[in-house]
Amino acid sequence: MKITNSIKGYGTAAILLHWIMAVLIIGLFVLGKYMVDLGYYDEWYHSAPWWHKSFGITVFALLLFRLIWKLLNAVPESLPTYETWEIKTAKLVQISFYILLFIICISGYFISTSKGADVEVFGLFDMPSFVAYGKVQADIAGKVHKLSGHVLFATFMLHVAAAIKHHFLNKDITLIRMFKPVN
């Protein structure tokens, strides 16, 4: 098992980053949808945002690491069966994921720090508040966070549909390459 990518496929590190981030992002989306409807006296009212912020900052750190990892590694070649439009769409979706995740993480940070408070991360350290414009900042960042989250979800569904298409209709190794590292 190889840690790094090759032109034949993805290495262990890229595959683990992909799936760890996927699980965290799906969890954050579900938790985010759940916590916006919590009442003040709900037992999760204070803890759900704490977990959401902590895992959100974790996703941001993984995103930065993943971008660096991507720059330092080979890009696996497209399969010869791919159509040109599929290759272009896949690149557009991948770029969209990176941009949307960056926007979601930054807007989430701006929501959390709008009152000047630092963001506690798993009780281990605090992310300092650099900008605090109160309610206006929270409202704008909240709208951006919500909209970009929904666009990310739609992009994710397109990504899943493409993986299913390749696996069941095209019967190629696209999906398998994201589970099995190159040798």
C-alpha positions in Angstrom: 0.0 0.0 0.0 1.4 3.3 -1.0 0.8 6.5 1.0 1.2 8.9 -2.0 -0.7 9.1 -5.2 0.6 7.9 -8.5 -0.7 8.4 -12.1 -2.4 5.0 -11.7 -4.5 5.9 -8.6 -4.8 7.4 -5.2 -2.6 6.7 -2.2 -3.7 5.8 1.3 -3.4 9.4 2.5 -5.6 10.9 -0.2 -8.2 8.1 0.3 -8.3 8.6 4.1 -8.5 12.4 3.7 -11.4 12.0 1.3 -13.5 9.7 3.5 -12.7 11.3 6.8 -13.7 14.7 5.4 -16.8 13.2 3.8 -18.0 11.7 7.1 -17.2 14.9 9.0 -18.9 17.2 6.4 -22.0 15.0 6.3 -22.1 15.0 10.1 -21.7 18.8 10.2 -24.5 19.3 7.7 -26.9 17.0 9.6 -25.9 18.6 13.0 -26.3 22.1 11.5 -29.8 21.3 10.2 -30.7 19.9 13.6 -29.3 22.6 15.9 -31.0 25.6 14.2 -34.3 24.4 15.5 -33.2 23.8 19.1 -35.0 25.6 21.9 -33.1 27.3 24.7 -34.0 24.6 27.2 -33.1 21.7 24.9 -30.2 19.8 26.3 -28.2 20.1 23.0 -28.8 23.9 22.8 -25.2 24.7 24.0 -23.3 21.5 23.2 -24.4 21.1 19.5 -22.9 24.4 18.4 -19.7 23.6 20.4 -19.3 20.3 18.6 -20.3 21.9 15.3 -17.6 24.6 15.7 -14.9 22.2 16.8 -15.5 19.8 14.0 -15.9 22.7 11.5 -12.4 23.9 12.4 -11.1 20.4 12.1 -12.6 20.3 8.6 -10.9 23.6 7.8 -7.5 22.2 9.0 -8.0 19.0 6.9 -9.0 21.1 3.9 -5.8 23.1 4.1 -3.7 19.9 4.6 -5.6 18.3 1.7 -4.8 21.2 -0.7 -1.1 21.1 0.3 -1.2 17.3 -0.2 -2.8 17.7 -3.6 -0.1 20.1 -4.7 2.7 17.8 -3.6 1.3 14.6 -5.1 0.7 13.2 -8.6 -2.8 13.5 -10.0 -4.1 10.1 -11.1 -4.9 9.9 -14.8 -8.5 9.8 -15.9 -9.7 6.4 -17.1 -9.6 6.0 -20.9 -13.3 5.4 -20.9 -14.1 8.9 -19.6 -15.8 11.3 -21.9 -14.3 14.8 -22.2 -17.5 16.3 -20.6 -17.1 13.9 -17.6 -13.5 15.0 -17.0 -14.4 18.7 -17.2 -17.4 18.2 -14.9 -15.4 16.3 -12.4 -12.8 19.0 -12.3 -15.5 21.7 -11.9 -17.1 19.7 -9.0 -13.8 19.2 -7.3 -12.9 22.9 -7.5 -16.5 23.7 -6.3 -16.0 21.5 -3.3 -12.8 23.3 -2.3 -14.3 26.8 -2.8 -17.5 26.0 -1.0 -15.8 24.3 1.9 -13.5 27.3 2.3 -16.5 29.7 2.2 -18.5 27.6 4.7 -15.5 27.4 7.1 -14.8 31.1 6.9 -18.4 32.1 7.2 -18.9 29.7 10.2 -15.9 31.4 11.8 -17.4 34.8 11.2 -20.7 33.7 12.7 -19.0 32.3 15.8 -16.7 35.3 16.4 -19.2 38.1 15.5 -19.5 39.2 19.2 -15.7 39.1 19.7 -15.5 35.8 21.5 -12.9 33.2 20.6 -13.9 29.8 19.3 -13.1 26.9 21.7 -11.9 23.8 19.8 -12.6 20.6 21.7 -11.5 22.3 24.9 -7.9 22.1 23.6 -7.3 25.6 22.3 -9.1 28.7 21.2 -9.3 30.2 17.7 -9.0 34.0 18.3 -11.6 36.4 17.1 -10.0 38.9 14.7 -13.1 40.7 13.4 -16.3 41.4 15.4 -19.1 43.5 14.0 -21.9 42.0 16.0 -25.3 41.2 14.6 -24.6 42.5 11.1 -21.6 40.2 10.8 -23.5 37.2 12.2 -26.5 37.8 9.9 -24.5 38.1 6.7 -22.1 35.3 7.6 -25.1 33.1 8.6 -26.8 33.6 5.2 -23.6 32.8 3.4 -23.0 29.8 5.6 -26.5 28.4 5.0 -26.6 29.1 1.2 -23.1 27.7 0.6 -24.0 24.6 2.8 -27.0 23.9 0.6 -25.0 24.4 -2.6 -22.4 22.0 -1.2 -25.1 19.5 -0.5 -26.4 19.7 -4.0 -22.8 19.4 -5.3 -22.3 16.4 -3.1 -25.4 14.7 -4.5 -24.1 15.2 -8.0 -20.8 13.7 -6.9 -22.5 10.7 -5.4 -24.7 10.2 -8.5 -21.6 10.3 -10.7 -19.9 7.7 -8.5 -23.0 5.4 -8.7 -23.2 5.9 -12.5 -19.6 4.9 -13.0 -19.9 1.9 -10.7 -23.2 0.5 -11.8 -23.8 1.8 -15.4 -20.2 2.2 -16.8 -18.9 -0.7 -14.6 -15.5 1.0 -14.4 -13.1 1.3 -11.4 -13.8 5.0 -10.6 -15.4 4.2 -7.2 -13.0 1.3 -6.4 -10.1 3.8 -6.8 -11.5 5.7 -3.8 -11.4 2.6 -1.6 -8.3 0.8 -2.7 -4.9 2.5 -2.6 -2.4 2.0 -5.4 0.4 -0.5 -4.9 
